[in-house]
């Protein structure tokens, strides 16, 4: 138990500190080459966070799958699942991965739409602090942008 507590704390701090420079670059240097290099590369931007999440998920995988996969999630089931410190940290890591991924997506749309920093920064702050609202604001402020994710490709060649 003690070693797992250390792993949970380590993954918490690694991920929480790792995202700081990414968000600072997206907020204050959205068009800088360093931002494009680090945030623009999903292997650098998101994969380390997924690895950190995976490290903590691995010993808890069965608990998560049995709790959420064997019954309809109810408020009581979810509260019970997240009743330990380790599972709360796992949920936090999940937030960090998904909020950073959403922030990266919105940042790319902001760049494609050529939005000024006065528009992109507040929206990206919402992405970090309240991911779904940030995503909504990001999409609404870049409706003129088409991308590979937002527009499905339904040509006959791609249907399997």
Sine and cosine of phi, psi and omega as CSV:
sin_phi,cos_phi,sin_psi,cos_psi,sin_omega,cos_omega
0.00,0.00,-0.66,0.75,-0.02,-1.00
-0.88,0.47,-0.68,0.74,0.00,-1.00
-0.90,0.44,-0.66,0.75,0.00,-1.00
-0.91,0.42,-0.59,0.81,0.07,-1.00
-0.87,0.50,-0.65,0.76,0.04,-1.00
-0.91,0.42,-0.65,0.76,0.03,-1.00
-0.89,0.45,-0.69,0.73,0.01,-1.00
-0.88,0.48,-0.70,0.71,0.01,-1.00
-0.91,0.41,-0.68,0.74,0.00,-1.00
-0.89,0.46,-0.72,0.69,0.00,-1.00
-0.92,0.39,-0.58,0.82,0.06,-1.00
-0.86,0.51,-0.80,0.60,-0.07,-1.00
-0.94,0.35,-0.64,0.77,0.04,-1.00
-0.84,0.55,-0.80,0.60,-0.08,-1.00
-0.92,0.39,-0.67,0.74,-0.03,-1.00
-0.90,0.44,-0.61,0.79,0.03,-1.00
-0.99,0.15,-0.54,0.84,-0.02,-1.00
-0.87,0.49,-0.63,0.78,-0.08,-1.00
-0.96,0.28,-0.38,0.92,-0.07,-1.00
-0.79,0.61,-0.84,0.54,0.00,-1.00
-0.87,0.48,-0.55,0.83,0.01,-1.00
-0.89,0.45,-0.74,0.68,0.00,-1.00
-0.92,0.40,-0.65,0.76,0.03,-1.00
-0.87,0.49,-0.68,0.74,0.03,-1.00
-0.90,0.43,-0.69,0.73,0.00,-1.00
-0.92,0.40,-0.59,0.80,-0.02,-1.00
-0.96,0.27,-0.78,0.63,-0.20,-0.98
-0.98,-0.20,-0.33,0.94,-0.04,-1.00
-0.71,-0.71,0.80,0.60,-0.15,-0.99
-0.87,0.49,-0.47,0.88,-0.05,-1.00
-0.96,-0.28,0.08,1.00,-0.04,-1.00
-0.94,0.33,0.50,-0.87,0.00,-1.00
-0.88,0.48,-0.60,0.80,0.03,-1.00
-0.89,0.46,-0.64,0.77,0.02,-1.00
-0.90,0.44,-0.71,0.70,0.02,-1.00
-0.88,0.47,-0.59,0.80,-0.03,-1.00
-0.94,0.35,-0.73,0.68,-0.11,-0.99
-1.00,0.00,-0.75,0.66,0.00,-1.00
-0.97,0.24,-0.56,0.83,-0.02,-1.00
-0.93,0.36,-0.35,0.94,0.00,-1.00
-0.99,-0.17,0.95,-0.31,-0.06,-1.00
-0.87,0.49,-0.45,0.89,0.03,-1.00
-0.91,0.41,-0.53,0.85,0.02,-1.00
-1.00,0.04,-0.65,0.76,-0.14,-0.99
-0.97,0.26,-0.70,0.72,-0.16,-0.99
-0.90,-0.44,-0.55,0.83,-0.09,-1.00
-0.85,0.52,-0.66,0.75,0.05,-1.00
-0.88,0.48,-0.55,0.83,0.05,-1.00
-0.93,0.37,-0.64,0.77,0.04,-1.00
-0.91,0.42,-0.64,0.77,0.03,-1.00
-0.88,0.47,-0.69,0.72,0.02,-1.00
-0.88,0.48,-0.70,0.71,0.05,-1.00
-0.87,0.49,-0.71,0.70,-0.02,-1.00
-0.88,0.47,-0.61,0.79,0.03,-1.00
-0.87,0.49,-0.67,0.75,0.00,-1.00
-0.99,0.15,-0.48,0.88,0.03,-1.00
-0.94,0.35,-0.62,0.79,-0.13,-0.99
-0.75,0.66,-0.81,0.59,-0.02,-1.00
-0.96,0.28,-0.19,0.98,-0.02,-1.00
-0.94,-0.34,0.07,1.00,-0.13,-0.99
-0.84,0.55,-0.74,0.67,-0.02,-1.00
-0.88,0.47,-0.66,0.75,0.03,-1.00
-0.87,0.50,-0.70,0.71,-0.01,-1.00
-0.90,0.43,-0.75,0.66,-0.05,-1.00
-0.91,0.41,-0.67,0.74,0.00,-1.00
-0.93,0.38,-0.64,0.77,-0.01,-1.00
-0.93,0.37,-0.69,0.72,-0.11,-0.99
-0.99,-0.15,-0.33,0.95,-0.07,-1.00
-0.99,-0.17,-0.25,0.97,-0.07,-1.00
-0.98,-0.20,-0.14,0.99,0.00,-1.00
-0.46,-0.89,0.30,-0.95,0.05,-1.00
-0.92,0.38,0.84,-0.54,0.03,-1.00
-0.87,0.49,0.77,-0.63,0.09,-1.00
-0.86,-0.51,0.23,-0.97,0.07,-1.00
-0.81,0.58,-0.64,0.77,0.01,-1.00
-0.91,0.42,-0.65,0.76,0.02,-1.00
-0.89,0.45,-0.70,0.71,-0.03,-1.00
-0.92,0.39,-0.70,0.71,0.03,-1.00
-0.87,0.49,-0.67,0.74,0.02,-1.00
-0.90,0.44,-0.68,0.74,0.01,-1.00
-0.86,0.51,-0.66,0.75,-0.05,-1.00
-0.99,-0.13,0.51,0.86,-0.04,-1.00
-1.00,0.07,-0.10,0.99,0.03,-1.00
-0.94,-0.34,0.41,-0.91,0.01,-1.00
-0.86,0.51,-0.65,0.76,-0.04,-1.00
-0.88,0.47,-0.67,0.74,0.00,-1.00
-0.95,0.32,-0.53,0.85,0.08,-1.00
-0.91,0.41,-0.66,0.75,0.05,-1.00
-0.91,0.41,-0.63,0.78,0.06,-1.00
-0.86,0.51,-0.68,0.73,0.05,-1.00
-0.89,0.45,-0.65,0.76,0.04,-1.00
-0.87,0.49,-0.70,0.72,0.02,-1.00
-0.89,0.46,-0.60,0.80,0.06,-1.00
-0.88,0.48,-0.71,0.70,0.06,-1.00
-0.85,0.53,-0.72,0.70,-0.05,-1.00
-0.88,0.47,-0.69,0.72,0.02,-1.00
-0.87,0.49,-0.79,0.61,-0.11,-0.99
-0.94,0.34,-0.65,0.76,0.03,-1.00
-0.91,0.42,-0.63,0.78,0.03,-1.00
-0.93,0.38,-0.66,0.75,0.05,-1.00
-0.89,0.47,-0.71,0.70,0.04,-1.00
-0.89,0.45,-0.69,0.72,0.02,-1.00
-0.87,0.49,-0.67,0.74,0.05,-1.00
-0.88,0.47,-0.69,0.72,0.02,-1.00
-0.88,0.47,-0.72,0.69,0.01,-1.00
-0.91,0.41,-0.64,0.76,0.05,-1.00
-0.85,0.52,-0.69,0.72,0.01,-1.00
-0.90,0.44,-0.64,0.77,0.04,-1.00
-0.91,0.41,-0.64,0.77,0.02,-1.00
-0.89,0.46,-0.67,0.75,0.04,-1.00
-0.90,0.43,-0.72,0.69,-0.01,-1.00
-0.89,0.47,-0.55,0.83,0.00,-1.00
-1.00,0.05,-0.07,1.00,-0.01,-1.00
0.84,0.54,0.68,0.73,0.02,-1.00
-0.98,0.19,0.63,-0.78,0.02,-1.00
-0.95,0.33,0.31,-0.95,-0.04,-1.00
-0.87,0.49,-0.47,0.88,0.01,-1.00
-0.91,0.42,-0.38,0.92,0.06,-1.00
-1.00,-0.08,-0.73,0.68,-0.11,-0.99
-0.93,0.38,-0.65,0.76,-0.08,-1.00
-0.87,0.49,-0.79,0.62,0.00,-1.00
-0.88,0.47,-0.61,0.80,0.01,-1.00
-0.91,0.42,-0.68,0.73,0.00,-1.00
-0.93,0.37,-0.51,0.86,0.10,-0.99
-0.90,0.43,-0.66,0.75,0.09,-1.00
-0.89,0.46,-0.60,0.80,0.04,-1.00
-0.86,0.50,-0.63,0.77,-0.02,-1.00
-0.97,0.26,-0.68,0.73,-0.12,-0.99
-1.00,0.04,-0.49,0.87,-0.04,-1.00
-0.52,-0.85,0.96,0.29,-0.16,-0.99
-0.66,0.75,-0.80,0.60,-0.03,-1.00
-0.89,0.46,-0.61,0.79,0.03,-1.00
-0.93,0.36,-0.65,0.76,0.07,-1.00
-0.88,0.48,-0.66,0.75,0.05,-1.00
-0.88,0.47,-0.73,0.68,0.02,-1.00
-0.86,0.52,-0.75,0.66,0.02,-1.00
-0.89,0.46,-0.65,0.76,0.00,-1.00
-0.89,0.46,-0.68,0.73,0.02,-1.00
-0.93,0.36,-0.69,0.72,-0.02,-1.00
-0.89,0.45,-0.56,0.83,-0.01,-1.00
-1.00,0.09,-0.04,1.00,0.01,-1.00
-0.73,-0.68,0.59,0.81,-0.03,-1.00
-0.88,0.48,-0.37,0.93,0.00,-1.00
-0.99,0.16,0.01,1.00,-0.03,-1.00
-0.98,-0.19,0.77,-0.64,0.16,-0.99
-0.96,-0.29,0.66,-0.75,0.02,-1.00
-0.63,-0.78,0.11,-0.99,-0.05,-1.00
-0.90,0.44,-0.47,0.88,-0.06,-1.00
-1.00,0.09,-0.65,0.76,-0.12,-0.99
-0.98,0.21,-0.43,0.90,-0.05,-1.00
-0.90,-0.43,0.94,-0.33,0.00,-1.00
-0.92,0.38,0.57,-0.82,0.04,-1.00
-0.99,-0.14,0.95,-0.32,-0.07,-1.00
-0.92,-0.40,0.50,0.87,0.04,-1.00
-0.91,0.41,0.36,-0.93,-0.04,-1.00
-0.87,0.49,-0.52,0.86,-0.02,-1.00
-0.93,0.37,-0.40,0.91,-0.08,-1.00
-0.99,-0.12,-0.07,1.00,-0.01,-1.00
-1.00,0.05,0.81,-0.59,0.01,-1.00
-0.88,-0.47,0.00,0.00,0.00,0.00
